[in-house]
Amino acid sequence: MMSLKGKAAVITGASNGIGTATARTLVAAGAKVVVAGRREDRLAALVAELPPKRAVAAPSDLLDPETPAQLMEACLDAFGTCDIVVNNAGTMHVGTIEDMDMNAAARMIRVNVEAVTQLSYAALRHFKAQGSGHLVNISSILGTKVRPTTGIYAGTKYAVEALSEALRMELAGTNIKLSVIEPGLVDTELQDHFATHPKDALGIQRLLDPEDIARCIRFVLEQPDHVRIPVMMVLPSEQAM
Ligand SMILES: NC(=O)c1ccc[n+]([C@@H]2O[C@H](COP(=O)([O-])OP(=O)(O)OC[C@H]3O[C@@H](n4cnc5c(N)ncnc54)[C@H](OP(=O)(O)O)[C@@H]3O)[C@@H](O)[C@H]2O)c1
């Protein structure tokens, strides 16, 4: 296994859910992290709970086109290197043709697709210059299939899948790795604003914990150099689709 000791990571969406769990897990594995998100208080609390000099907060809004480049700079400034980028931040808005909030949909497309694209290219350009690095893009089971009312969210995740697969092909034969994680339902704030939570719509009692996804991200990152894990789907045991 490859050790994460001394590696530096940028993690977006680290103020809650999968991102917070990933920051804790990677630091426990020996890495240093730049934790990003808009909620400064959450990031400060996360940094305070982690060992000294192992985490830096980068409060930022991914709707600002400057943010992806600034996050790479923040990691290089804080730790002198950037070895891992986890494109995790995301939002989810669903609705019928009549009810869909189109402003929320447009913001979702910008966070889930535009920002992920910008940070992917910023990370990979740095990794190519450095000769190593690992990009992890968080997609979804809805990056592989659709349900009625989820078309726009699924479309953002299909875009992440297409981008990631093309980039993975470009990177074959290099020392730069790219992995996509496709979670099923995870117990976070993502769907808290839904009128009916998907766990009730799908009849799922036991969701995944954010730590389950963080553990999979760590597993992917710790593989030896001759191994690539392009895609990993992770589902609660009751989730049929
Ligand atoms: N939960 C699930 O069931 C599930 C399933 C499949 C895939 N996923 C994917 O997993 C990823 C993480 O989601 P989660 O479940 O952990 O959701 P979450 O608890 O709602 O966390 C989302 C994170 O994204 C950040 N974020 C949202 N908009 C942002 C913006 N404009 N600028 C900067 N940061 C922003 C939030 O931070 P601030 O609000 O502080 O900015 C927050 O830290 C997402 O890509 C999601 O699509 C989740």
The ligand as a Tripos MOL2 file, in Angstrom:
@<TRIPOS>MOLECULE
LIG
   48    52     1     0     0
SMALL
NO_CHARGES

@<TRIPOS>ATOM
      1 N1        -25.3590   12.2820    0.3140 N.am      1 LIG1
      2 C1        -25.6120   11.4520   -0.6800 C.2       1 LIG1
      3 O1        -26.5500   10.6400   -0.6110 O.2       1 LIG1
      4 C2        -24.7450   11.4740   -1.9220 C.ar      1 LIG1
      5 C3        -24.9150   10.4410   -2.8460 C.ar      1 LIG1
      6 C4        -24.1430   10.4500   -4.0100 C.ar      1 LIG1
      7 C5        -23.2390   11.4540   -4.2370 C.ar      1 LIG1
      8 N2        -23.0930   12.4610   -3.3130 N.ar      1 LIG1
      9 C6        -22.1460   13.5220   -3.6240 C.3       1 LIG1
     10 O2        -21.2060   13.6420   -2.5630 O.3       1 LIG1
     11 C7        -20.6840   14.9590   -2.5240 C.3       1 LIG1
     12 C8        -20.7270   15.4870   -1.1010 C.3       1 LIG1
     13 O3        -22.0610   15.5930   -0.6950 O.3       1 LIG1
     14 P1        -22.5850   15.3930    0.8120 P.3       1 LIG1
     15 O4        -23.5860   14.3120    0.7480 O.co2     1 LIG1
     16 O5        -21.4620   15.3170    1.7560 O.co2     1 LIG1
     17 O6        -23.4140   16.7720    0.9300 O.3       1 LIG1
     18 P2        -23.5080   17.9270    2.0370 P.3       1 LIG1
     19 O7        -23.4920   17.3560    3.4070 O.co2     1 LIG1
     20 O8        -24.6730   18.7490    1.6320 O.co2     1 LIG1
     21 O9        -22.1540   18.7300    1.7910 O.3       1 LIG1
     22 C9        -21.9690   19.4510    0.5950 C.3       1 LIG1
     23 C10       -20.7030   20.2520    0.6990 C.3       1 LIG1
     24 O10       -20.5490   21.0180   -0.5130 O.3       1 LIG1
     25 C11       -20.2430   22.3520   -0.1670 C.3       1 LIG1
     26 N3        -20.7340   23.3060   -1.1490 N.ar      1 LIG1
     27 C12       -21.9820   23.3770   -1.6800 C.ar      1 LIG1
     28 N4        -22.0800   24.4490   -2.4950 N.ar      1 LIG1
     29 C13       -20.8820   25.0680   -2.4560 C.ar      1 LIG1
     30 C14       -20.3550   26.2390   -3.0620 C.ar      1 LIG1
     31 N5        -21.0990   27.0440   -3.8740 N.pl3     1 LIG1
     32 N6        -19.0650   26.5770   -2.8260 N.ar      1 LIG1
     33 C15       -18.2930   25.8280   -2.0080 C.ar      1 LIG1
     34 N7        -18.7350   24.7040   -1.4070 N.ar      1 LIG1
     35 C16       -20.0270   24.3350   -1.6200 C.ar      1 LIG1
     36 C17       -20.9160   22.5630    1.1830 C.3       1 LIG1
     37 O11       -20.2260   23.5650    1.9140 O.3       1 LIG1
     38 P3        -20.8200   25.0270    2.2800 P.3       1 LIG1
     39 O12       -22.2980   24.9080    2.3530 O.co2     1 LIG1
     40 O13       -20.1470   25.3450    3.5930 O.co2     1 LIG1
     41 O14       -20.3330   25.8730    1.1590 O.co2     1 LIG1
     42 C18       -20.7310   21.2190    1.8650 C.3       1 LIG1
     43 O15       -19.5180   21.1590    2.5530 O.3       1 LIG1
     44 C19       -21.5190   15.7880   -3.5190 C.3       1 LIG1
     45 O16       -20.8090   15.9290   -4.7350 O.3       1 LIG1
     46 C20       -22.7560   14.9200   -3.7370 C.3       1 LIG1
     47 O17       -23.3420   15.1420   -5.0060 O.3       1 LIG1
     48 C21       -23.8170   12.4830   -2.1530 C.ar      1 LIG1
@<TRIPOS>BOND
     1     1     2 1
     2     2     3 2
     3     2     4 1
     4     4     5 ar
     5     4    48 ar
     6     5     6 ar
     7     6     7 ar
     8     7     8 ar
     9     8     9 1
    10     8    48 ar
    11     9    10 1
    12     9    46 1
    13    10    11 1
    14    11    12 1
    15    11    44 1
    16    12    13 1
    17    13    14 1
    18    14    15 2
    19    14    16 1
    20    14    17 1
    21    17    18 1
    22    18    19 2
    23    18    20 1
    24    18    21 1
    25    21    22 1
    26    22    23 1
    27    23    24 1
    28    23    42 1
    29    24    25 1
    30    25    26 1
    31    25    36 1
    32    26    27 ar
    33    26    35 ar
    34    27    28 ar
    35    28    29 ar
    36    29    30 ar
    37    29    35 ar
    38    30    31 1
    39    30    32 ar
    40    32    33 ar
    41    33    34 ar
    42    34    35 ar
    43    36    37 1
    44    36    42 1
    45    37    38 1
    46    38    39 2
    47    38    40 1
    48    38    41 1
    49    42    43 1
    50    44    45 1
    51    44    46 1
    52    46    47 1
@<TRIPOS>SUBSTRUCTURE
     1 LIG1         1 GROUP 0 **** ****
